[in-house]
Amino acid sequence: MPVVNARIDASAEFVDPALVNVYGCTVGPGTRIEPFVEIQRGAAVGARCRIGANAFLCEGVSLEDDVTVGPGVMFTNDRHPRAVTAAGTLMGPEDWTLETTRVGAGAVIGANATILCGLAIGAGARIAPGSVVTRDVPPGAHVAGVPARAAQPAGASAPLSHPTSLLNLAEAS
């Protein structure tokens, strides 16, 4: 799996460059990328980010600085995915609309979360493992669940303000 035609800062670290698929994107200084990650053309990764194993960052995804993307996180970029056109031919780039997703500085996305396209995840937001994010996440918000919503303990009337970990955040929903 190659690293091809990408603008990668010299201080970025690939745990095993032979086990990633990174092409046509940008990767900022001090970023660490684990094995089996794919970062597609047109994606942008800021400085000091950490991308966990098996994560998928498709075209149209941009991460600001200090973002953590857990293992197995999936981003999408097509609201209406199809294999073929109405005429029955394989779809090409001209047959769909790219929808971008922006992740703000310092956000943390837990393992195996799925981020639907066309969204903004605010700076410092935390997304619990396994969550499915279907709408914008405000800066500093903590969300969990399917679909992801503000996390709060069972029976509580206010969202959990400072979970001790993303796992506690997931358990609170």
PyMOL commands that set and color helices and strands:
alter all, ss='L'
color gray80, all
select helices_A, chain A and resi 17-19+93-95+166-172
alter helices_A, ss='H'
color red, helices_A
select strands_A, chain A and resi 3-4+7-8+13-14+21-23+26-27+32-33+38-39+44-45+50-51+56-57+61-63+68-69+74-75+101-103+108-109+114-115+120-121+126-127+132-133+142-144+149-150
alter strands_A, ss='S'
color yellow, strands_A
deselect
rebuild
show_as cartoon
